[in-house]
């Protein structure tokens, strides 16, 4: 069962990377967040930290106002 879960996680990561492949880094964070990914998940997908994702999303929200 763990193998199946691992494979699904890999596929999910690949699909997320395809979704954002042509975007700039900040736009990748926003797109993945809009797609329903949590900061921790986004960080794992894009090889960064969850805190970096949170700060970037927060700054994007502030800039949007």
Buried (B, 14 or more C-beta within 10 A) or exposed (E): EEEEEEEEEEEEBEEBEEBBEEEEEEEBBBBBBEEEBEBEBBBBBBEBEBEBBBEBBEEBEEEEE
